[in-house]
């Protein structure tokens, strides 16, 4: 356990931040999972909609500082690559 007042406060602050960030992170993961699932099923219309939703959630999480902006960019890039590959093979 922490000994100093500042360390105790840091623990409280980090716990508050963790609780605030957790639902945002979970929402991002869920949106990505849904997007990848619909891409794998081959339903391109639903996949496009899910990817747009996932990109939006990633952007919001990055703007709030929950995830790093480069982390968001990497995940968006991977999602778009999967979607474009699926669209290329279907079309």
C-alpha positions, 0 to 999 in steps of 0.5 A: 500500500502507498505511504505518502499522501500524493501516492494515495491521491494518485491511486484514487485518480488512476482508479477514477480514470480507469472507471471512466475509460473502461466503457469506452475501451469496451465499446471500441472492442465490441464495435471492432468485433462486430465489424470483423464478424460481418466482414467475415460473413461476407455481408458487405452492406452490414460490414460497411455500416459496422466499420463506419461505427467502429471508426467513429468509436475509435476516433472518439476514444482517441480524441478523449485520450483513452487510446493513442491516436496512432493506435486508433489509426492502426486499427482503422487501417487494418479494418479498412484493409479487411473491408476492401479485401472482402469487397475486392473478392466479392466484386 
